[in-house]
Amino acid sequence: MNDNARMMIDQLGEPAIPSIGNALHELKDRRAYLQYLIRKKEKSIAKAPEGYLIVQKAGRGESLQYYRVTYDERNRRRRTYISKRKDLPLIQALAQKDYDRKVLEAANLELSAIDGLLSHIPKDRAENIYALLDLARGALVQPVAPTTDAFIAKWQGKEYDGNPYPIQKKHYTARGEVVRSKSEVEIANFLYFHGIPYRYEYPLKLKDGHQTVTYYPDFMILDPDTRKVFLLEHLGRMDDPEYVEEQVHKRRVYEENGFFEGENIIYTWETGTQPLTRVQLERKLGHYLQLGEKRRRP
């Protein structure tokens, strides 16, 4: 583990526990795709021309010759030359058939492996055992991982000194905190009403070349399901060239420290004529955080 990675864990919290729920979801999605692919390739193979294709070099040159191999009713092998100039579609169809057969074989093997894995995954997972204990026993043991509620409460309750730069015009969120713009109010309220824990302008020490700098990302977000931490930066003046230059440098610093868009940092942006909308916010954050109605606050 490099120094940057250690510093990130110290600042963001312990590494997230990989969620078997997410893994199962991805496996089931993959299983559904393989089933679709198998049906598609079975239909394609059934409609393909009879036989299979042989491709070989013509003598010592670089040119190629194409042959179609079929079998008669007595299972005798018959090899027929195909002219590429006269019957290229047949060559392509036979090549596609051979490819489709290999894809079908690989897809069936993978599907069988996934089915086997899914059938052997236990219902009660290691992290869930604590929740099955009665209160008396639960008070006597240290769980391998805190419950989701306890984890969120600890993460959300961490005290810190935010950005010391003065806020010129105060805007208040539903949670009662002061932010710097109306768009940040929209973002904060969106997160709050969807039950997504966040920290506003939490200090983050990053490497910028040979020096260490402190950034205050607009929002640090905790996904309650995966316990993964994201940063969210709202770029509010994208029609200001000087501001854009600053943000380009800032983005490079983030990437130097392992924060990449779509992976662990989310960007929203706007200009004076194209403000951030709630629809855009719903679409983007809903995509990354997989929001559901069960989280939404009343």
Legacy VTK file of the C-alpha trace (Angstrom):
# vtk DataFile Version 3.0
C-alpha trace
ASCII
DATASET POLYDATA
POINTS 298 float
0.000 0.000 0.000
1.523 3.352 -1.009
1.634 6.507 1.139
-1.246 8.114 -0.757
-3.467 5.083 -0.155
-2.650 5.053 3.565
-3.388 8.764 3.814
-6.751 8.297 2.081
-7.774 5.493 4.456
-6.815 7.628 7.473
-8.954 10.507 6.191
-11.917 8.699 4.660
-12.211 5.899 7.217
-11.610 2.162 7.100
-11.724 0.442 3.708
-15.297 -0.438 2.765
-16.396 -3.998 3.432
-17.100 -5.577 0.051
-20.829 -6.194 -0.099
-21.918 -9.699 -1.056
-25.274 -8.177 -1.921
-23.690 -6.068 -4.638
-21.642 -9.017 -5.850
-24.762 -11.187 -6.062
-26.574 -8.455 -7.953
-23.747 -8.286 -10.484
-23.615 -12.079 -10.774
-27.354 -12.248 -11.431
-27.069 -9.499 -14.033
-24.238 -11.420 -15.670
-26.297 -14.630 -15.541
-29.239 -12.911 -17.267
-26.913 -11.551 -19.964
-25.403 -14.995 -20.567
-28.862 -16.540 -20.896
-29.762 -13.871 -23.456
-26.466 -14.439 -25.314
-26.959 -18.209 -25.382
-30.458 -17.882 -26.874
-29.199 -15.391 -29.453
-26.269 -17.559 -30.564
-28.347 -20.732 -30.666
-30.733 -19.012 -33.095
-27.855 -17.661 -35.170
-26.204 -21.088 -35.433
-29.516 -22.744 -36.393
-29.926 -20.284 -39.312
-26.291 -20.523 -40.469
-25.211 -22.429 -43.621
-24.387 -26.109 -43.264
-20.805 -27.115 -42.538
-17.782 -25.238 -41.289
-14.958 -23.161 -42.720
-11.293 -24.009 -43.283
-8.846 -21.197 -44.029
-5.337 -21.994 -45.192
-2.437 -20.362 -46.975
-2.128 -20.904 -50.710
1.336 -22.399 -51.220
4.216 -20.305 -49.879
2.576 -16.958 -50.512
0.496 -14.783 -48.240
-2.812 -15.311 -50.054
-5.483 -17.447 -48.419
-7.799 -20.169 -49.656
-11.225 -20.947 -48.231
-12.959 -24.316 -48.049
-16.366 -25.402 -46.843
-16.575 -28.767 -45.101
-19.874 -30.660 -45.020
-20.984 -34.229 -44.364
-23.373 -36.329 -46.457
-26.066 -38.694 -45.218
-23.426 -41.446 -44.731
-21.276 -39.066 -42.656
-18.649 -38.821 -45.373
-16.625 -35.612 -45.240
-16.779 -33.343 -48.274
-14.460 -30.353 -48.761
-15.439 -27.698 -51.327
-13.359 -24.704 -52.442
-15.015 -21.272 -52.025
-13.965 -18.304 -54.095
-13.629 -15.185 -51.962
-14.312 -13.017 -55.010
-17.500 -14.870 -55.946
-18.935 -15.961 -52.601
-17.623 -13.753 -49.794
-21.013 -13.741 -47.949
-20.828 -17.538 -47.572
-17.287 -17.321 -46.195
-18.362 -14.662 -43.717
-21.431 -16.650 -42.668
-19.359 -19.787 -41.995
-16.744 -17.787 -40.094
-19.493 -16.195 -38.011
-20.950 -19.631 -37.310
-17.610 -20.901 -36.018
-17.220 -17.815 -33.835
-20.787 -18.152 -32.526
-20.148 -21.783 -31.559
-17.097 -20.789 -29.515
-19.040 -17.969 -27.853
-21.888 -20.383 -27.083
-19.508 -22.903 -25.511
-17.817 -20.238 -23.369
-21.152 -18.725 -22.306
-22.542 -22.118 -21.277
-19.422 -22.893 -19.227
-19.589 -19.518 -17.475
-23.326 -19.851 -16.833
-22.774 -23.278 -15.299
-20.051 -21.860 -13.028
-22.261 -18.962 -11.902
-25.199 -21.294 -11.213
-22.904 -23.490 -9.121
-21.579 -20.518 -7.163
-25.022 -19.059 -6.507
-26.278 -22.410 -5.229
-23.470 -22.603 -2.634
-23.592 -19.065 -1.185
-24.977 -19.322 2.373
-27.981 -17.283 3.416
-26.355 -16.069 6.638
-23.170 -14.103 5.914
-20.376 -13.289 8.337
-21.386 -9.657 8.819
-25.038 -10.626 9.450
-24.423 -13.014 12.355
-24.338 -10.192 14.928
-27.856 -9.087 13.987
-29.106 -12.634 14.698
-27.901 -12.564 18.318
-30.261 -11.705 21.149
-29.636 -8.414 22.969
-27.938 -10.054 25.967
-25.381 -11.896 23.841
-24.946 -8.959 21.491
-23.854 -6.798 24.419
-21.041 -9.259 25.238
-19.295 -9.498 21.859
-17.443 -7.264 19.446
-18.930 -7.650 15.944
-16.621 -8.079 12.953
-18.258 -4.996 11.480
-20.554 -2.368 12.997
-24.185 -2.447 12.002
-25.132 -0.092 9.192
-26.832 2.341 11.581
-23.833 2.380 13.935
-21.406 2.800 11.065
-23.384 5.713 9.606
-23.772 7.390 12.999
-20.031 7.209 13.649
-19.152 8.446 10.172
-21.716 11.248 10.211
-20.853 12.301 13.757
-17.163 12.904 13.157
-16.185 16.436 14.168
-13.944 18.468 11.897
-12.929 22.008 11.011
-14.370 22.937 7.632
-13.161 25.386 5.043
-11.958 28.568 6.828
-12.642 30.718 3.768
-15.509 33.084 4.678
-18.950 32.440 3.194
-19.993 35.676 1.503
-23.694 34.936 1.178
-25.264 32.382 3.486
-27.616 29.717 2.156
-29.268 27.266 4.554
-29.918 23.590 3.939
-32.740 21.440 5.295
-30.234 20.060 7.799
-29.659 23.597 9.090
-26.094 24.079 7.889
-24.719 27.023 5.943
-23.426 26.495 2.386
-22.100 28.809 -0.299
-24.679 28.658 -3.095
-28.239 27.747 -4.033
-26.942 24.793 -6.042
-25.142 23.453 -2.980
-28.434 23.764 -1.086
-30.067 21.641 -3.811
-27.318 19.017 -3.564
-27.311 18.926 0.250
-31.101 18.654 0.435
-31.147 15.973 -2.240
-28.667 13.878 -0.253
-30.463 14.513 3.034
-33.937 13.599 1.797
-32.576 10.438 0.167
-30.916 9.372 3.414
-27.371 9.703 2.078
-24.883 10.738 4.799
-22.529 13.533 3.792
-19.942 15.924 5.137
-19.783 19.478 3.804
-16.322 20.855 2.981
-14.465 18.172 4.918
-10.678 18.802 4.903
-8.703 16.428 2.726
-4.898 16.405 2.569
-3.611 15.609 -0.914
-0.259 15.378 -2.646
0.327 18.118 -5.209
3.675 17.242 -6.702
6.193 17.360 -3.838
3.968 19.267 -1.430
0.903 18.423 0.639
-2.156 20.639 0.182
-5.535 20.741 1.915
-8.620 20.687 -0.268
-12.186 21.072 0.946
-14.365 19.106 -1.495
-17.908 20.434 -1.578
-19.337 17.147 -0.336
-17.968 13.868 0.943
-20.675 11.228 0.524
-21.117 7.844 2.173
-23.074 5.189 0.289
-24.955 3.409 3.129
-25.202 0.107 1.257
-21.587 -0.315 0.150
-20.020 1.990 2.794
-17.991 3.427 -0.026
-16.980 7.091 0.158
-17.345 9.434 -2.812
-16.336 13.030 -3.241
-18.716 15.408 -4.991
-17.425 18.640 -6.482
-19.882 21.138 -7.893
-18.301 23.342 -10.555
-20.516 26.378 -10.400
-18.850 28.896 -12.736
-17.923 26.988 -15.858
-18.331 30.141 -17.973
-15.472 31.835 -16.050
-12.131 31.014 -17.799
-10.018 31.688 -14.704
-12.248 29.459 -12.590
-12.051 26.689 -15.200
-8.241 26.848 -15.134
-8.303 26.408 -11.360
-10.640 23.432 -11.643
-8.486 21.738 -14.298
-5.499 21.903 -11.929
-7.634 20.701 -9.040
-8.845 17.748 -11.067
-5.259 16.788 -11.889
-4.416 16.839 -8.176
-7.398 14.613 -7.428
-6.306 12.138 -10.092
-2.739 12.166 -8.770
-4.221 11.030 -5.453
-6.407 8.297 -6.915
-9.737 10.095 -7.317
-11.218 9.427 -10.741
-14.564 10.547 -12.109
-17.231 7.878 -11.911
-15.110 5.744 -9.598
-14.814 7.708 -6.370
-15.464 11.317 -7.330
-18.569 12.848 -8.926
-18.709 16.191 -10.708
-21.720 18.404 -11.291
-21.476 21.712 -13.123
-23.347 24.711 -14.384
-22.972 28.094 -16.070
-24.872 31.328 -15.672
-27.238 30.383 -18.484
-27.392 26.621 -17.797
-27.945 26.085 -14.063
-27.875 22.733 -12.319
-31.337 21.169 -12.339
-32.934 18.704 -9.977
-33.488 16.292 -12.863
-29.764 16.281 -13.651
-28.961 15.734 -9.994
-31.440 12.865 -9.709
-30.077 11.227 -12.844
-26.393 11.507 -11.934
-26.500 10.709 -8.229
-29.165 8.087 -8.772
-26.817 6.360 -11.206
-23.799 6.301 -8.898
-25.576 5.687 -5.601
-28.415 3.431 -6.853
-31.011 5.394 -4.929
-34.227 3.709 -3.906
-37.488 4.759 -2.301
-36.621 2.841 0.865
-34.054 5.490 1.746
-36.143 8.524 1.056
-37.011 10.620 4.093
-40.680 11.569 4.635
LINES 1 299
298 0 1 2 3 4 5 6 7 8 9 10 11 12 13 14 15 16 17 18 19 20 21 22 23 24 25 26 27 28 29 30 31 32 33 34 35 36 37 38 39 40 41 42 43 44 45 46 47 48 49 50 51 52 53 54 55 56 57 58 59 60 61 62 63 64 65 66 67 68 69 70 71 72 73 74 75 76 77 78 79 80 81 82 83 84 85 86 87 88 89 90 91 92 93 94 95 96 97 98 99 100 101 102 103 104 105 106 107 108 109 110 111 112 113 114 115 116 117 118 119 120 121 122 123 124 125 126 127 128 129 130 131 132 133 134 135 136 137 138 139 140 141 142 143 144 145 146 147 148 149 150 151 152 153 154 155 156 157 158 159 160 161 162 163 164 165 166 167 168 169 170 171 172 173 174 175 176 177 178 179 180 181 182 183 184 185 186 187 188 189 190 191 192 193 194 195 196 197 198 199 200 201 202 203 204 205 206 207 208 209 210 211 212 213 214 215 216 217 218 219 220 221 222 223 224 225 226 227 228 229 230 231 232 233 234 235 236 237 238 239 240 241 242 243 244 245 246 247 248 249 250 251 252 253 254 255 256 257 258 259 260 261 262 263 264 265 266 267 268 269 270 271 272 273 274 275 276 277 278 279 280 281 282 283 284 285 286 287 288 289 290 291 292 293 294 295 296 297
